Amino acid sequence: MNNSQSSVSKSYSIQALRAIAALFVVCDHTITQFNIYHHVPGLTGAVLDNIQGVGTVGVYIFFIVSGYIMSFTTFNKKWDKDQAFLFMKKRVLRIYPTYWIWLTILIVFWLSGLVLKQHDYSLTKMITSYLLLPYSDSTPNKINPVLGQGWTLIYEVFYYLLFAILIFLNTPKKHAILILALIFGAVVFMGKNSATTLPALDFFMASPIFYFFIAGMALYTWQAAILRFYSELSVIYLAVSICILCFYILAFSGFTQEYKEIAMALLSLVLFTLFLAKGGDCKKLSVLGDASYSLYLSHGFVVMGYGVLCKTFSFSMLTLFIAGILTVLMSILIGLLSYYLVEKKIQFVINGKFMTPARNGFV
C-alpha cells in the first residue's frame, strides 16, 4: 500500500470511529430519557440502567481521535508562531460556527417556551456557553452549558489552546506528548486542590479526561507498531474479545464504578487501535463520520422529543423500544441533513474567506 492509499484508509478509519462515537452518545442519551420515566424490572432493567455509560466511551473516543488528528496534521509541519495562529484559527472556525447555530436554535426554542420550560438560563450561563467557558449552575458536579453537549467542546478548546502554545514555542515534537502530559498533570492537581477558588473552573481542571488527548497523540506516534501488532489474526480476535468483555462489564450490574471506568477507558482505546489497523474499508460508515459533529450537536432535539413521548403517554414498553430505535435513526437523518445543508456550507464559506479548504475529512 502506498502512502496515498494508506492516508485514505486512515481517513476512512478515523471517520468511522467518529461515527461510532457519535452513535454511542446518541444511544446513551436516548436510553437515559427512557430510564428517567420508566423502570423495567429484572435483568433488562439492570442492563438499561448500566448501558448509559456507552456515551462516555463515545466521548473518550472523540478525545483520542482529536489527539491523533492534531498530531497527524501538524507533526510534519514547521512549528512557529505563524503556524500556531493558523492552527488556532482553523480550530476556532471549525468548532464555533456550527455550534453557535445549534446553541442559538435551542435558546430561541427556550425563549419561545417550546422546550426546557423548567430551566432558567442566566445571561452569564448563555455568554459562557457561546464562548465555551466552564460554567456550573450550583454545586459543581458537572460542566453544563445551555447546549449540554458543549461540555466536551470546552475540553477540546482548552486542549487546542495548549497545543497551539507548544507550536508557538517551537517545542520539539518528540517532547510534545511528555510536556502536555506534565501540564495536564499540573492542571488536574490544581483542580483537585481548588487552586483557582472558582468551583466550576476547579471542577473542570480536576478531570483526568485530559489524558485521552495524550493517548491519541501517543497512538499516532506508535501507529507503525500498532499496525504490525494487528497483522496477526490472533491479535484481532483478542481485541474483539476485550471489547466484548468491556461491554459485559458496562452492561451488567455487580461491578463497581471503578471497574466500569476502567472498562470504558480500555474499550475506547482498543476500539481506536482496532479501527486504525483494520477499519480502512469502512467507507460507508465514514460518511456518517463526516457528519458526526452535526449529529453530536443536533441529536439532543430529537432525543428531547423522545423524552416527551416517554413522559406524556402510557405506551407499552415495546412501543417505546421501537420509538427509541426510531429516535436514533431520526437523529442520524437530522445529523446528515445538518451536515450537508448547514455545516458543510458554512465551512465552504469560511474556507473561501479565511483559508484554503481542507483536503480531507480529518480536520
C-alpha positions as CSV (number, residue, x, y, z in Angstrom):
1,M,0.0,0.0,0.0
2,N,1.5,3.4,-1.0
3,N,1.3,6.5,1.2
4,S,-1.7,7.9,-0.6
5,Q,-3.7,4.7,-0.2
6,S,-2.6,4.5,3.4
7,S,-3.7,8.1,4.1
8,V,-7.2,7.4,2.5
9,S,-7.5,4.2,4.5
10,K,-6.7,6.0,7.8
11,S,-9.2,8.8,6.9
12,Y,-11.9,6.2,6.5
13,S,-10.9,4.5,9.8
14,I,-10.9,7.7,11.8
15,Q,-14.2,8.9,10.3
16,A,-15.8,5.5,11.0
17,L,-14.6,5.9,14.6
18,R,-16.2,9.3,14.8
19,A,-19.4,7.8,13.6
20,I,-19.4,5.1,16.2
21,A,-18.5,7.6,19.0
22,A,-21.4,9.8,18.0
23,L,-23.8,6.8,17.8
24,F,-22.7,5.8,21.3
25,V,-23.6,9.3,22.6
26,V,-27.0,9.3,20.8
27,C,-27.9,5.8,22.2
28,D,-26.8,6.8,25.7
29,H,-29.0,9.9,25.7
30,T,-32.0,8.1,24.2
31,I,-31.7,5.3,26.9
32,T,-31.3,8.0,29.6
33,Q,-34.6,9.6,28.5
34,F,-36.3,6.2,28.8
35,N,-34.8,5.5,32.2
36,I,-35.9,8.8,33.6
37,Y,-39.6,8.0,33.2
38,H,-39.7,4.2,33.2
39,H,-38.1,1.3,35.0
40,V,-38.0,-2.2,33.6
41,P,-37.6,-4.9,36.3
42,G,-35.1,-7.7,36.2
43,L,-32.1,-8.2,34.0
44,T,-33.4,-6.0,31.2
45,G,-33.8,-3.0,33.5
46,A,-30.4,-3.5,35.0
47,V,-28.8,-3.5,31.5
48,L,-30.7,-0.4,30.6
49,D,-29.5,1.3,33.8
50,N,-25.9,0.4,33.2
51,I,-25.5,0.7,29.5
52,Q,-25.8,4.5,29.7
53,G,-22.0,4.5,30.2
54,V,-21.6,3.8,26.5
55,G,-21.9,7.6,25.9
56,T,-18.8,8.2,27.9
57,V,-17.0,5.7,25.7
58,G,-18.0,7.8,22.8
59,V,-16.6,11.0,24.4
60,Y,-13.3,9.2,25.2
61,I,-13.1,8.1,21.5
62,F,-13.7,11.7,20.3
63,F,-10.9,12.9,22.6
64,I,-8.5,10.2,21.4
65,V,-9.3,11.0,17.8
66,S,-8.6,14.7,18.5
67,G,-5.2,13.9,19.9
68,Y,-4.4,11.7,17.0
69,I,-5.6,14.1,14.4
70,M,-3.8,17.1,15.9
71,S,-0.5,15.1,15.7
72,F,-1.3,13.8,12.2
73,T,-2.0,17.3,10.8
74,T,0.9,19.2,12.5
75,F,3.8,16.9,13.2
76,N,5.0,17.1,9.5
77,K,4.9,20.9,9.5
78,K,7.3,23.5,10.9
79,W,6.2,24.8,14.3
80,D,6.4,28.6,14.7
81,K,4.2,31.5,15.7
82,D,2.6,31.7,12.2
83,Q,1.7,28.0,12.3
84,A,0.3,28.4,15.8
85,F,-2.0,31.2,14.8
86,L,-3.1,29.3,11.7
87,F,-3.7,26.2,13.8
88,M,-5.9,28.0,16.3
89,K,-7.7,29.9,13.6
90,K,-8.6,26.6,11.9
91,R,-9.8,25.1,15.2
92,V,-11.9,28.1,16.2
93,L,-13.6,28.3,12.7
94,R,-14.2,24.6,12.8
95,I,-15.7,24.4,16.2
96,Y,-17.7,27.6,16.9
97,P,-19.9,28.4,13.9
98,T,-21.9,25.2,13.7
99,Y,-22.0,25.0,17.5
100,W,-23.3,28.6,17.7
101,I,-26.1,27.8,15.2
102,W,-27.5,24.8,17.3
103,L,-27.0,26.7,20.5
104,T,-28.9,29.7,19.2
105,I,-31.7,27.4,18.0
106,L,-32.0,25.9,21.4
107,I,-32.1,29.3,23.1
108,V,-34.7,30.6,20.7
109,F,-36.8,27.5,21.4
110,W,-36.4,28.0,25.1
111,L,-37.3,31.7,25.0
112,S,-40.4,30.7,23.0
113,G,-41.4,28.3,25.7
114,L,-41.2,25.3,23.4
115,V,-38.5,23.3,25.3
116,L,-36.8,23.1,28.7
117,K,-39.6,25.2,30.3
118,Q,-38.3,24.2,33.8
119,H,-34.9,25.8,33.2
120,D,-33.9,29.4,33.9
121,Y,-30.8,30.3,31.9
122,S,-29.0,33.3,33.2
123,L,-27.2,35.7,30.9
124,T,-23.9,34.6,32.4
125,K,-24.6,31.0,31.5
126,M,-25.6,31.9,28.0
127,I,-22.4,34.0,27.4
128,T,-20.1,31.3,28.8
129,S,-22.0,28.8,26.6
130,Y,-21.3,30.8,23.5
131,L,-17.6,31.3,24.5
132,L,-17.2,27.7,25.6
133,L,-16.0,28.6,29.1
134,P,-16.5,26.3,32.1
135,Y,-19.8,27.0,33.9
136,S,-21.8,25.2,36.5
137,D,-25.3,26.3,37.8
138,S,-24.8,25.4,41.5
139,T,-22.6,22.9,43.3
140,P,-20.3,21.9,40.5
141,N,-20.6,18.2,39.8
142,K,-20.6,18.8,36.1
143,I,-20.0,21.4,33.5
144,N,-23.3,22.2,32.0
145,P,-23.6,24.8,29.2
146,V,-27.0,25.5,27.7
147,L,-26.4,23.1,24.9
148,G,-25.4,20.1,27.0
149,Q,-23.1,18.5,24.6
150,G,-20.9,21.7,24.6
151,W,-19.1,20.5,27.8
152,T,-16.9,18.3,25.7
153,L,-16.1,21.2,23.4
154,I,-14.8,23.2,26.3
155,Y,-12.2,20.5,26.9
156,E,-11.4,20.4,23.2
157,V,-10.8,24.1,23.0
158,F,-8.6,24.0,26.1
159,Y,-6.5,21.2,24.6
160,Y,-6.3,23.1,21.3
161,L,-5.1,26.2,23.1
162,L,-2.3,24.3,24.9
163,F,-1.3,22.6,21.7
164,A,-1.2,25.9,19.9
165,I,1.2,27.3,22.6
166,L,3.5,24.3,22.0
167,I,3.5,25.1,18.3
168,F,4.1,28.8,19.0
169,L,7.1,28.0,21.2
170,N,8.5,25.6,18.5
171,T,8.6,22.8,21.1
172,P,10.5,19.7,19.9
173,K,7.7,17.4,18.6
174,K,9.3,14.4,20.2
175,H,8.8,16.1,23.6
176,A,5.2,17.4,22.9
177,I,3.5,14.4,24.5
178,L,5.5,14.5,27.7
179,I,5.2,18.2,28.1
180,L,1.4,18.1,27.6
181,A,1.2,15.2,30.0
182,L,3.0,17.2,32.6
183,I,0.9,20.2,32.0
184,F,-2.3,18.2,32.3
185,G,-0.9,16.6,35.4
186,A,-0.4,20.0,37.0
187,V,-3.8,21.2,35.8
188,V,-5.5,18.2,37.4
189,F,-3.6,18.6,40.6
190,M,-4.5,22.3,40.8
191,G,-8.2,21.5,40.1
192,K,-8.4,18.8,42.8
193,N,-6.9,21.2,45.3
194,S,-9.3,24.1,44.3
195,A,-6.3,26.3,43.3
196,T,-8.4,28.9,41.5
197,T,-11.2,29.1,44.2
198,L,-13.7,29.2,41.3
199,P,-15.7,26.0,41.8
200,A,-16.7,25.5,38.1
201,L,-13.2,26.1,36.9
202,D,-11.6,23.8,39.5
203,F,-14.1,21.1,38.7
204,F,-13.2,21.4,35.0
205,M,-9.5,21.3,35.7
206,A,-9.7,18.3,38.1
207,S,-10.9,15.9,35.4
208,P,-8.4,13.2,34.2
209,I,-10.3,13.1,30.9
210,F,-7.5,15.3,29.5
211,Y,-5.3,12.3,29.2
212,F,-7.3,10.8,26.4
213,F,-5.9,13.6,24.2
214,I,-2.4,12.5,25.2
215,A,-3.4,8.9,24.4
216,G,-4.4,9.9,20.9
217,M,-1.1,11.7,20.4
218,A,0.8,8.6,21.7
219,L,-1.2,6.3,19.4
220,Y,-0.2,8.4,16.4
221,T,3.4,8.1,17.4
222,W,3.2,4.4,17.8
223,Q,0.9,3.6,14.9
224,A,3.5,1.7,12.9
225,A,3.9,-0.7,15.9
226,I,0.1,-0.9,16.2
227,L,-0.2,-1.9,12.5
228,R,2.5,-4.6,12.9
229,F,0.8,-5.8,16.1
230,Y,-2.5,-6.2,14.4
231,S,-1.0,-8.2,11.5
232,E,-1.7,-11.4,13.4
233,L,-5.2,-12.7,13.2
234,S,-5.0,-13.8,16.9
235,V,-4.4,-10.3,18.0
236,I,-7.6,-9.2,16.2
237,Y,-9.5,-11.9,18.0
238,L,-8.0,-10.8,21.3
239,A,-9.0,-7.1,20.7
240,V,-12.6,-8.1,19.8
241,S,-12.7,-10.3,22.9
242,I,-11.6,-7.4,25.1
243,C,-14.3,-5.2,23.6
244,I,-16.9,-7.8,24.3
245,L,-15.6,-8.2,27.9
246,C,-15.7,-4.4,28.4
247,F,-19.3,-4.2,27.1
248,Y,-20.2,-7.0,29.5
249,I,-18.8,-5.1,32.4
250,L,-20.6,-2.0,31.4
251,A,-24.0,-3.6,30.7
252,F,-24.4,-5.8,33.8
253,S,-24.7,-4.9,37.5
254,G,-22.3,-6.3,40.1
255,F,-19.3,-4.3,39.0
256,T,-18.1,-1.3,40.9
257,Q,-17.8,2.1,39.2
258,E,-14.1,1.9,39.3
259,Y,-14.2,-1.3,37.2
260,K,-16.7,0.4,34.8
261,E,-14.4,3.4,34.4
262,I,-11.5,1.1,33.5
263,A,-13.7,-0.8,31.1
264,M,-14.8,2.4,29.4
265,A,-11.3,3.6,29.0
266,L,-10.0,0.3,27.8
267,L,-12.9,-0.1,25.3
268,S,-12.2,3.3,23.8
269,L,-8.5,2.6,23.4
270,V,-8.9,-0.9,22.0
271,L,-11.6,0.2,19.6
272,F,-9.4,3.0,18.3
273,T,-6.4,0.7,17.7
274,L,-8.6,-1.9,16.1
275,F,-10.2,0.6,13.7
276,L,-6.9,2.3,13.0
277,A,-5.4,-1.0,11.9
278,K,-8.4,-2.7,10.3
279,G,-11.0,0.0,9.7
280,G,-9.8,1.1,6.3
281,D,-12.8,-0.5,4.4
282,C,-15.4,1.4,6.5
283,K,-16.1,3.8,3.6
284,K,-19.9,3.8,4.1
285,L,-19.7,4.3,7.9
286,S,-17.1,7.1,7.3
287,V,-19.9,9.1,5.6
288,L,-21.7,9.3,8.9
289,G,-18.3,10.1,10.5
290,D,-18.1,13.2,8.3
291,A,-21.4,14.3,9.8
292,S,-20.5,13.2,13.3
293,Y,-20.1,16.8,14.6
294,S,-23.5,17.8,13.3
295,L,-25.0,14.6,14.6
296,Y,-23.4,15.2,18.0
297,L,-24.8,18.8,18.2
298,S,-28.3,18.2,16.8
299,H,-29.4,14.9,18.2
300,G,-30.5,16.4,21.5
301,F,-33.5,18.0,19.9
302,V,-34.8,14.6,18.6
303,V,-34.0,12.9,22.0
304,M,-35.9,15.6,23.8
305,G,-38.9,14.7,21.7
306,Y,-38.5,11.1,22.7
307,G,-38.3,12.2,26.3
308,V,-41.7,14.0,26.0
309,L,-43.1,10.8,24.5
310,C,-41.9,8.7,27.4
311,K,-43.2,11.2,29.9
312,T,-46.6,12.1,28.4
313,F,-48.0,8.9,27.0
314,S,-48.6,5.5,28.6
315,F,-47.2,3.5,25.7
316,S,-46.2,-0.1,26.1
317,M,-42.5,-1.0,26.6
318,L,-42.4,-2.5,23.1
319,T,-43.8,0.7,21.6
320,L,-41.3,2.8,23.5
321,F,-38.5,0.5,22.4
322,I,-39.4,0.9,18.8
323,A,-39.8,4.7,19.3
324,G,-36.3,4.7,20.8
325,I,-34.9,3.0,17.7
326,L,-36.7,5.5,15.5
327,T,-35.2,8.3,17.7
328,V,-31.7,7.1,16.9
329,L,-32.5,6.8,13.2
330,M,-34.1,10.2,13.1
331,S,-31.1,11.7,14.9
332,I,-28.9,10.2,12.2
333,L,-31.1,11.7,9.5
334,I,-31.1,15.1,11.1
335,G,-27.4,15.0,11.6
336,L,-26.8,14.1,8.0
337,L,-29.1,16.9,6.8
338,S,-27.4,19.3,9.2
339,Y,-24.0,18.4,7.8
340,Y,-24.9,18.7,4.1
341,L,-27.2,21.7,4.4
342,V,-25.6,23.7,7.2
343,E,-22.2,22.6,8.4
344,K,-20.6,21.8,5.1
345,K,-21.9,25.1,3.5
346,I,-20.7,27.1,6.5
347,Q,-17.2,25.5,6.2
348,F,-17.2,26.2,2.5
349,V,-17.9,29.9,3.0
350,I,-15.4,30.1,5.9
351,N,-12.7,28.3,3.9
352,G,-13.3,30.6,0.9
353,K,-13.0,33.7,3.0
354,F,-10.3,32.8,5.5
355,M,-8.2,29.8,4.3
356,T,-7.5,27.1,1.8
357,P,-10.2,24.4,2.1
358,A,-9.1,21.2,3.9
359,R,-8.3,18.3,1.7
360,N,-9.6,15.5,3.8
361,G,-12.2,14.8,6.5
362,F,-9.7,14.8,9.4
363,V,-9.8,18.4,10.4
